[in-house]
């Protein structure tokens, strides 16, 4: 991998300006958040209704019954979490596909991004499985306080994996290798890009916290801020991926 000199700060500022000219890139992740909220409320409502109906029957709630109901609800919540992670990964792949069009001087093509993302379902699912295994080991390492640090380092080293899959048409293992080599060969620009994304998420979190007391309005603000933050991250990783691998970019 060739070490390429780019103005990382200028590219981050450029990504910010491009985001607000192409705000539709925020839609996919916002839609997934809406779907997730509805599904979560449905699961919770169903679980609470089950307890409520059982509670209306005298003597029906005993420890064994309660444990059985909780054991039934657990797998459902687990499936919900897996589905939402996969949908979130697919939505980010859609945004990355749309971001690639934007950086080449074309309008944000979400339908093209959807088609691109759907064609990458097998490697995306493979990426999910690998991330799940790594996440499990990071969780175990958190008991000795190094899990979060290991997670951050791995997230940094593999930050270009999704663009390598969606834009570079690579398999999951090849994409992981490409990201690792790009970051190692271009540590400085990649670190600035990673920090820029991290700061954007922190700012987004602060904005959501400020408006958290506004009830329904806070939900709308969270969807908008979350979608824009995810779109900014996609624009940044696609831009740096293109520039660092030497692909032509406008």
C-alpha positions as CSV (number, residue, x, y, z in Angstrom):
1,X,0.0,0.0,0.0
2,X,1.3,3.5,-1.0
3,X,1.4,6.2,1.7
4,X,-0.7,9.0,0.1
5,X,-0.5,12.6,1.3
6,X,-3.9,14.3,1.6
7,X,-5.3,17.2,3.6
8,X,-7.4,15.3,6.1
9,X,-8.9,18.3,7.8
10,X,-9.9,19.9,4.5
11,X,-11.6,16.6,3.5
12,X,-13.5,16.4,6.8
13,X,-14.8,20.0,6.3
14,X,-15.7,19.1,2.7
15,X,-17.6,16.0,3.9
16,X,-19.5,18.2,6.3
17,X,-20.6,20.7,3.5
18,X,-21.4,17.8,1.1
19,X,-23.6,16.2,3.8
20,X,-26.0,19.2,4.0
21,X,-26.3,19.3,0.2
22,X,-27.1,15.6,0.2
23,X,-29.2,15.3,3.4
24,X,-31.2,12.4,1.9
25,X,-28.2,10.2,2.8
26,X,-29.6,10.4,6.4
27,X,-32.8,8.6,5.5
28,X,-31.8,4.9,5.5
29,X,-30.4,4.8,9.0
30,X,-33.3,7.0,10.3
31,X,-35.8,4.6,8.8
32,X,-34.1,1.7,10.4
33,X,-34.3,3.5,13.8
34,X,-38.0,4.0,13.3
35,X,-38.5,0.4,12.4
36,X,-36.4,-0.7,15.4
37,X,-38.4,1.5,17.7
38,X,-41.7,0.1,16.5
39,X,-40.5,-3.5,16.7
40,X,-39.1,-2.9,20.2
41,X,-42.3,-1.4,21.4
42,X,-44.2,-4.3,19.9
43,X,-42.0,-6.9,21.6
44,X,-42.2,-5.1,25.0
45,X,-45.9,-4.6,24.7
46,X,-46.4,-8.3,23.9
47,X,-44.2,-9.3,26.8
48,X,-46.0,-7.0,29.3
49,X,-49.4,-8.1,28.0
50,X,-48.5,-11.8,28.6
51,X,-47.6,-11.0,32.2
52,X,-50.7,-8.9,32.6
53,X,-53.0,-11.6,31.3
54,X,-51.3,-14.2,33.5
55,X,-51.6,-11.9,36.4
56,X,-55.3,-11.6,36.1
57,X,-55.6,-15.4,36.8
58,X,-55.4,-16.0,40.6
59,X,-52.4,-18.0,41.6
60,X,-51.1,-18.2,38.0
61,X,-47.8,-16.3,38.6
62,X,-45.5,-18.5,40.5
63,X,-41.7,-18.5,40.2
64,X,-41.6,-21.3,37.8
65,X,-44.2,-19.7,35.4
66,X,-42.4,-16.3,35.7
67,X,-39.1,-17.9,34.8
68,X,-40.6,-19.7,31.9
69,X,-42.1,-16.5,30.5
70,X,-38.8,-14.7,30.9
71,X,-37.0,-17.6,29.2
72,X,-39.5,-17.2,26.3
73,X,-39.0,-13.5,26.0
74,X,-35.2,-13.7,26.1
75,X,-34.7,-15.4,22.7
76,X,-37.3,-13.0,21.2
77,X,-35.3,-10.0,22.4
78,X,-32.1,-11.7,21.2
79,X,-33.5,-12.2,17.7
80,X,-34.7,-8.5,17.8
81,X,-31.1,-7.3,18.6
82,X,-29.6,-9.4,15.8
83,X,-32.2,-8.3,13.2
84,X,-31.6,-4.6,14.2
85,X,-27.8,-4.9,13.9
86,X,-28.2,-6.5,10.5
87,X,-30.7,-3.9,9.3
88,X,-28.3,-1.2,10.6
89,X,-25.4,-2.7,8.7
90,X,-27.5,-2.9,5.6
91,X,-28.7,0.7,6.0
92,X,-25.1,1.9,6.4
93,X,-24.1,0.0,3.3
94,X,-26.9,1.8,1.4
95,X,-25.6,5.1,2.6
96,X,-22.1,4.2,1.6
97,X,-23.3,3.2,-1.9
98,X,-25.1,6.6,-2.2
99,X,-22.0,8.4,-0.8
100,X,-19.9,7.0,-3.6
101,X,-22.1,8.6,-6.2
102,X,-21.9,11.9,-4.4
103,X,-18.1,12.0,-4.3
104,X,-18.1,11.4,-8.1
105,X,-20.2,14.4,-8.8
106,X,-23.5,12.6,-9.1
107,X,-26.7,13.0,-7.1
108,X,-27.2,10.9,-4.0
109,X,-28.7,7.7,-5.5
110,X,-30.4,5.9,-2.6
111,X,-32.1,3.3,-4.9
112,X,-28.7,2.5,-6.5
113,X,-27.4,2.2,-2.9
114,X,-30.2,-0.2,-2.0
115,X,-29.5,-2.4,-5.0
116,X,-25.7,-2.3,-4.3
117,X,-26.3,-3.1,-0.6
118,X,-28.6,-6.0,-1.4
119,X,-26.1,-7.5,-3.7
120,X,-23.6,-7.5,-0.8
121,X,-25.8,-9.3,1.7
122,X,-23.5,-12.4,1.9
123,X,-20.3,-10.5,2.8
124,X,-22.2,-8.2,5.0
125,X,-23.6,-11.1,6.9
126,X,-20.1,-12.6,7.1
127,X,-18.9,-9.2,8.5
128,X,-21.6,-9.4,11.1
129,X,-20.6,-12.8,12.3
130,X,-16.9,-11.8,12.6
131,X,-17.9,-8.6,14.4
132,X,-20.1,-10.6,16.8
133,X,-17.2,-13.0,17.7
134,X,-14.8,-10.0,18.2
135,X,-17.4,-8.2,20.2
136,X,-17.9,-11.2,22.5
137,X,-14.1,-11.4,23.2
138,X,-14.0,-7.6,23.8
139,X,-16.8,-8.1,26.3
140,X,-14.8,-10.7,28.1
141,X,-11.7,-8.5,28.0
142,X,-13.8,-5.6,29.5
143,X,-13.6,-7.5,32.9
144,X,-9.9,-6.6,32.9
145,X,-10.6,-3.1,31.6
146,X,-9.0,-3.5,28.2
147,X,-12.1,-4.5,26.2
148,X,-13.2,-1.0,25.2
149,X,-9.6,-0.1,24.2
150,X,-9.3,-3.2,22.1
151,X,-12.7,-2.5,20.5
152,X,-11.6,1.1,19.6
153,X,-8.3,-0.1,18.1
154,X,-10.0,-2.7,16.0
155,X,-12.8,-0.3,14.9
156,X,-10.0,2.0,13.7
157,X,-8.0,-0.6,11.9
158,X,-11.0,-1.9,10.1
159,X,-12.8,1.4,9.4
160,X,-12.5,0.9,5.6
161,X,-14.0,-2.6,5.6
162,X,-17.6,-1.5,4.6
163,X,-16.4,0.7,1.7
164,X,-14.1,-2.1,0.5
165,X,-17.1,-4.4,0.4
166,X,-19.7,-2.0,-1.1
167,X,-17.5,0.2,-3.3
168,X,-14.5,-2.1,-3.9
169,X,-16.6,-5.3,-4.4
170,X,-14.3,-7.3,-2.1
171,X,-15.2,-10.3,0.0
172,X,-15.3,-9.9,3.7
173,X,-11.9,-11.3,4.5
174,X,-10.3,-9.4,1.6
175,X,-12.0,-6.2,2.7
176,X,-10.7,-6.6,6.3
177,X,-7.2,-7.1,4.9
178,X,-7.5,-4.0,2.7
179,X,-8.7,-1.8,5.5
180,X,-5.8,-3.0,7.8
181,X,-3.2,-2.3,5.1
182,X,-4.7,1.1,4.2
183,X,-4.7,2.3,7.8
184,X,-1.2,1.0,8.4
185,X,0.2,2.7,5.3
186,X,-1.8,5.9,6.0
187,X,-2.0,6.1,9.7
188,X,-2.1,9.9,10.1
189,X,-5.0,10.7,7.7
190,X,-6.9,7.6,8.9
191,X,-6.5,8.7,12.5
192,X,-7.8,12.1,11.7
193,X,-10.8,10.7,9.8
194,X,-11.5,8.3,12.7
195,X,-11.3,11.1,15.3
196,X,-13.5,13.3,13.1
197,X,-16.2,10.6,13.0
198,X,-15.8,10.0,16.7
199,X,-16.2,13.7,17.5
200,X,-19.3,13.9,15.2
201,X,-21.0,11.1,17.2
202,X,-20.1,12.8,20.5
203,X,-21.6,16.1,19.2
204,X,-24.7,14.2,18.0
205,X,-25.1,12.6,21.4
206,X,-24.8,16.0,23.1
207,X,-27.5,17.5,20.9
208,X,-29.8,14.5,21.6
209,X,-29.2,14.9,25.3
210,X,-30.0,18.6,25.2
211,X,-33.4,18.0,23.6
212,X,-34.2,14.8,25.5
213,X,-36.8,16.5,27.7
214,X,-38.9,17.5,24.7
215,X,-40.7,14.1,24.5
216,X,-42.1,13.5,21.0
217,X,-39.9,16.3,19.5
218,X,-36.8,14.7,21.0
219,X,-37.6,11.5,19.1
220,X,-37.7,13.4,15.8
221,X,-34.5,15.2,16.6
222,X,-32.8,11.9,17.5
223,X,-33.8,10.4,14.2
224,X,-32.5,13.5,12.3
225,X,-29.3,13.8,14.2
226,X,-28.6,10.0,14.2
227,X,-29.2,9.8,10.4
228,X,-27.0,12.8,9.7
229,X,-24.2,11.5,11.9
230,X,-24.3,8.1,10.2
231,X,-24.3,9.8,6.8
232,X,-21.3,11.9,7.7
233,X,-19.4,8.8,8.8
234,X,-20.3,7.1,5.5
235,X,-19.1,10.1,3.5
236,X,-15.8,10.3,5.4
237,X,-14.9,6.6,5.1
238,X,-15.8,6.5,1.5
239,X,-13.9,9.6,0.6
240,X,-10.7,8.5,2.5
241,X,-11.0,5.0,1.2
242,X,-11.1,6.3,-2.4
243,X,-8.3,8.8,-1.9
244,X,-6.0,6.5,0.0
245,X,-6.3,3.6,-2.5
246,X,-5.7,6.0,-5.3
247,X,-9.1,5.8,-7.0
248,X,-10.2,8.8,-9.0
249,X,-12.4,11.1,-7.0
250,X,-13.9,14.5,-7.9
